[in-house]
Amino acid sequence: MQEENNIEENGNDDLYEHYSFKASKGQEPLRVDKFLMNFVENATRNKVQQAAKNGNVFVNGNAVKQNYKVKANDEVKVLFEHPPYEYLLTPENIEIDVVYEDDDLLVVNKEPGMVVHPGHGNYSGTLINALIYHFENLPNNSSERPGLVHRIDKDTSGLLVVAKTENAMAHLTQQFFHKTSSREYIALVWGNVEDDEGTVEGNIGRNPKNRLQNIVYEGDEAVNGKPAVTHYKVLERFGYVTLVSCKLETGRTHQIRVHMKYIGHTLFNDERYGGERILKGTSFTKYKQFVDNCFKILPRQALHAKTLGFEHPTTKEWMSFNTEIPDDIQQCIEKWRSYAKNQKEVL
């Protein structure tokens, strides 16, 4: 019989929750250390096993050892004596590319590779660490994150609006909630997108088999996700990849990445969703070398938040911002454009 200790019986009310997962209805019995490694970013089996040995891993309120078998509907939690590090914000002197600023807000052009806010495995070097260094008394959003109205992924570049006052935070947050803001992304995706334009609708939620991914839920399963709508338009075709513009009607986590994969056009070099493999093209060695060179030029998913529009919270004026496509994406586009041109000339 496995040793189990109840949270309350051991007086562990002072422990802080760092992770909480619920096993799906279809969960086959799986060791808790392997289960957590599937769901926790940057986790190693050694770290998970050590946490279990220290009595920090709980299933249904009971401390368990690393060999406990997680079953359907089990609630798995990891608790420690210290608060999650992402709540311990430290100002850091990191340069920010501010494209606009006034008394109410600022618009930032985020570089690829910068995490927007601290989280598991990324406790420093984030945009919020930089913001609280450069700006005092930023208002907290509902998640206690200073200034943050919305976010974009670590390896996505582009525009973000940051609130400097409580009024701006409330006004801008409502615009994003009611879908009155405007956002356009540029993406390079695998495959030839047949329709010149279209709309992808599909509820997005966590992938029960890999919590680091999101998926589209269909039919009766749709209740497991949140409604999401993406409008896309083809900008240029290169044969094996296509340059598209995506306009968000909603703002779900990884929305464009998930929706484009859902319609069979995974983002180029999107490692989390399988786009770092050659998904379209020939078997020739030269082609493989060409794609590998493109991956080296663009070592991230090909996604850039190019334009952003919203109503100013004080003046009520409509404001619109536009950025250039970053060099890494632009160079990759140029290589594909040249490749496509050469292919046509050969034919």
C-alpha positions in Angstrom: 0.0 0.0 0.0 1.4 3.4 -1.0 2.2 5.9 1.8 -0.2 8.9 1.8 -0.4 11.9 4.1 -3.4 14.2 4.1 -2.6 17.9 3.6 -4.8 19.0 6.5 -3.7 16.3 9.0 0.0 17.3 8.6 -0.7 21.0 9.1 0.4 22.0 5.6 -2.1 24.7 5.2 0.8 27.2 4.8 2.0 25.5 1.6 1.6 27.4 -1.6 0.1 25.8 -4.7 2.5 26.0 -7.7 0.8 23.6 -10.1 -2.7 22.0 -10.2 -3.9 19.6 -12.9 -6.9 17.3 -13.2 -6.4 14.0 -15.0 -8.8 13.6 -17.9 -11.6 11.0 -18.0 -9.6 8.9 -20.3 -6.4 9.0 -18.3 -4.7 5.5 -18.3 -2.8 4.7 -15.1 0.5 6.6 -15.2 3.2 7.2 -12.6 2.8 10.7 -11.1 6.4 11.7 -12.0 5.8 10.9 -15.7 2.4 12.6 -15.5 3.9 15.8 -14.2 6.7 15.8 -16.8 4.0 15.9 -19.5 2.4 19.0 -18.1 5.2 21.1 -16.4 7.4 23.1 -18.7 11.1 22.7 -18.1 10.5 19.9 -15.5 13.1 17.1 -15.2 12.2 13.7 -13.8 14.8 14.1 -11.1 13.2 17.4 -9.9 9.7 15.9 -9.9 10.9 12.8 -8.0 12.7 14.9 -5.4 9.6 17.0 -4.9 7.6 13.8 -4.3 10.3 12.5 -1.9 10.0 15.8 0.0 6.2 15.4 0.3 5.4 18.2 -2.1 3.3 16.2 -4.6 -0.4 15.6 -3.7 -3.2 13.6 -5.4 -6.7 14.3 -4.2 -5.4 16.0 -1.1 -2.9 13.3 -0.1 0.9 13.4 -0.4 2.1 10.6 -2.7 5.4 9.0 -3.7 6.8 9.3 -7.2 5.5 5.8 -8.2 1.9 6.7 -7.4 -0.3 5.8 -10.5 -2.4 8.8 -11.6 -5.9 7.7 -12.6 -8.9 9.3 -14.4 -10.2 12.5 -12.7 -7.4 12.5 -10.1 -6.5 16.1 -8.9 -2.7 16.4 -8.9 -1.1 19.4 -7.1 2.5 20.4 -6.3 2.8 22.5 -3.2 5.9 24.3 -1.7 6.6 26.4 1.4 7.4 29.5 -0.7 5.0 31.4 -3.0 5.4 30.9 -6.8 8.4 32.9 -8.0 6.4 34.6 -10.7 4.7 36.6 -7.9 8.0 37.9 -6.6 8.6 40.6 -9.2 12.0 42.2 -9.4 12.6 45.4 -11.4 15.3 44.8 -14.1 17.0 47.4 -16.3 16.1 45.8 -19.6 15.7 48.0 -22.7 12.2 48.2 -24.2 11.3 49.3 -27.7 8.6 51.9 -26.9 6.8 53.0 -30.1 4.4 55.3 -28.4 3.8 56.7 -24.9 1.5 59.2 -23.1 0.2 59.7 -19.6 -2.3 56.8 -19.9 -0.5 54.1 -21.9 2.5 52.9 -23.9 2.8 50.7 -26.9 5.7 48.3 -27.0 7.3 46.4 -29.9 8.4 43.2 -28.2 11.4 41.4 -29.5 11.2 37.6 -30.1 12.5 35.5 -27.2 11.3 37.9 -24.5 8.7 36.4 -22.1 5.8 38.8 -21.4 5.3 37.9 -17.7 7.1 35.7 -15.2 5.9 32.1 -15.0 7.2 28.6 -14.3 10.8 28.4 -15.5 10.9 32.1 -16.5 11.3 34.2 -13.4 13.4 37.1 -14.7 14.2 38.9 -18.0 10.5 39.3 -18.8 8.7 42.4 -20.2 7.1 43.0 -16.8 10.5 43.0 -15.0 11.5 45.7 -17.5 8.3 47.6 -17.2 8.3 47.9 -13.4 11.9 49.2 -13.6 11.1 51.9 -16.1 7.6 52.9 -14.9 6.4 53.4 -11.3 2.9 52.5 -10.0 1.7 50.5 -12.9 -1.9 49.2 -12.3 -2.3 45.5 -11.8 -4.6 43.5 -14.0 -6.9 40.8 -12.7 -4.0 38.4 -12.5 -1.9 40.9 -10.5 0.4 41.6 -13.4 1.4 45.3 -13.6 0.4 47.2 -16.7 -0.5 44.1 -18.8 -3.6 44.4 -20.9 -2.9 41.4 -23.2 0.0 39.2 -24.0 1.8 37.5 -26.9 3.9 34.4 -26.8 7.7 34.3 -26.0 8.8 33.7 -29.5 6.2 35.9 -31.2 7.4 39.4 -31.9 5.3 42.6 -32.2 3.0 45.1 -30.6 1.5 45.2 -27.1 -0.3 48.0 -25.3 0.5 48.6 -21.7 -1.8 50.5 -19.3 -0.2 53.2 -17.0 -3.3 54.1 -15.0 -6.3 52.2 -13.4 -8.7 53.9 -15.8 -6.6 52.9 -18.9 -6.4 49.3 -17.6 -10.1 49.1 -17.2 -10.9 50.8 -20.5 -8.4 48.8 -22.6 -9.3 45.5 -20.9 -12.9 46.0 -21.8 -12.0 46.7 -25.5 -10.1 43.4 -25.7 -13.0 41.6 -23.9 -15.6 43.0 -26.2 -13.5 42.5 -29.3 -13.5 46.1 -30.3 -9.7 46.3 -30.5 -7.9 45.4 -33.8 -5.0 43.1 -34.1 -3.3 41.8 -37.3 -0.5 39.2 -37.3 1.8 38.1 -40.2 2.5 34.4 -40.3 4.5 32.1 -42.6 2.7 28.7 -42.6 3.4 25.3 -44.1 1.6 24.3 -47.3 -0.3 26.1 -50.0 -3.3 27.8 -48.5 -5.9 27.2 -51.2 -8.5 29.9 -50.4 -7.4 33.5 -50.8 -9.1 34.3 -47.5 -11.2 32.5 -44.9 -12.3 32.3 -41.3 -11.4 29.6 -38.8 -13.8 29.0 -35.9 -13.1 26.4 -33.3 -13.2 26.3 -29.5 -9.7 26.2 -28.1 -8.6 24.5 -24.9 -5.7 22.7 -23.3 -4.6 19.5 -24.9 -5.3 16.8 -22.2 -2.3 14.8 -23.4 0.1 17.7 -23.5 -0.7 20.7 -21.3 2.0 22.8 -23.1 -0.2 22.7 -26.2 -3.8 23.9 -27.0 -6.1 22.1 -29.4 -9.4 22.7 -31.1 -12.3 20.9 -29.6 -15.2 19.8 -31.9 -18.8 18.6 -31.6 -19.8 17.5 -28.1 -16.2 18.1 -26.9 -16.5 21.8 -27.8 -17.5 22.6 -24.2 -13.9 21.8 -23.2 -12.6 24.9 -25.0 -13.4 28.6 -25.3 -14.8 30.1 -28.6 -12.1 31.5 -30.9 -12.3 33.1 -34.3 -9.4 33.9 -36.7 -9.8 35.6 -40.1 -6.9 34.9 -42.5 -5.9 36.3 -45.9 -3.2 35.0 -48.2 -0.5 37.7 -48.9 1.9 35.6 -51.0 2.4 32.0 -52.1 5.7 30.2 -52.2 4.6 26.7 -53.1 5.5 24.7 -50.0 4.8 27.6 -47.6 2.4 30.6 -47.7 2.6 34.1 -46.2 -0.7 35.0 -44.5 -2.3 37.8 -42.6 -4.3 36.8 -39.5 -6.8 39.1 -37.8 -8.0 38.1 -34.3 -11.6 38.3 -33.3 -10.8 36.7 -30.0 -7.5 36.3 -28.1 -7.0 32.8 -26.9 -3.6 31.4 -25.9 -1.7 30.2 -29.1 -4.8 31.0 -31.1 -3.2 31.5 -34.5 -0.8 28.7 -34.0 -3.6 26.3 -33.0 -6.1 27.4 -35.7 -3.6 27.3 -38.5 -2.5 23.8 -37.5 -6.2 22.8 -37.3 -6.7 23.7 -41.0 -3.6 21.9 -42.0 -1.1 24.8 -42.1 1.1 24.7 -39.1 3.3 27.7 -38.6 6.8 27.5 -40.1 9.3 26.4 -37.4 6.7 26.3 -34.6 8.5 23.7 -32.5 5.7 23.3 -30.0 3.1 22.3 -32.7 5.4 20.3 -35.0 6.3 23.1 -37.5 10.1 22.5 -37.0 9.8 19.5 -39.2 9.6 19.6 -43.0 5.8 19.2 -43.5 5.7 20.0 -47.2 8.1 19.6 -50.1 10.4 17.2 -51.8 12.7 14.5 -50.5 15.8 16.0 -52.3 18.8 16.6 -50.0 19.2 20.1 -51.4 15.7 21.0 -50.4 16.3 19.7 -46.9 19.4 21.8 -46.7 17.5 24.8 -47.9 14.8 24.4 -45.2 17.4 23.8 -42.5 19.0 27.1 -43.5 15.6 28.8 -43.2 15.3 27.3 -39.7 18.7 28.7 -38.8 17.8 32.2 -40.1 14.4 32.0 -38.2 14.9 30.0 -35.1 11.3 30.5 -33.8 7.8 30.3 -35.1 7.2 32.7 -38.0 4.6 35.0 -36.3 4.7 38.7 -35.8 2.0 41.0 -34.2 2.2 43.6 -37.0 -0.6 46.0 -36.3 -2.6 47.1 -33.2 -5.6 49.4 -33.0 -7.8 50.6 -30.0 -9.7 53.5 -28.7 -7.7 55.8 -26.4 -9.1 55.5 -22.9 -9.1 59.3 -22.3 -9.4 61.1 -25.6 -11.6 58.3 -27.2 -9.6 58.8 -30.4 -9.0 55.6 -32.5 -5.2 54.8 -32.4 -3.5 52.5 -34.9 0.1 51.3 -34.8 2.1 49.4 -37.4 5.5 47.7 -37.3 8.0 46.5 -39.9 8.3 42.7 -40.2 11.4 41.7 -38.2 14.7 40.9 -40.0 14.6 37.2 -39.2 11.1 36.7 -40.7 11.9 39.0 -43.6 15.1 37.1 -44.5 13.2 33.8 -44.4 10.5 35.2 -46.7 13.1 36.4 -49.1 14.7 33.0 -49.2 11.3 31.3 -49.9 10.5 33.9 -52.5 13.8 33.3 -54.3 13.3 29.5 -54.1 9.7 29.7 -55.5 10.9 31.9 -58.4 13.7 29.4 -59.3 11.3 26.5 -59.2 9.0 28.3 -61.7 12.0 29.0 -64.0 13.0 25.3 -63.9 9.5 24.3 -64.8 
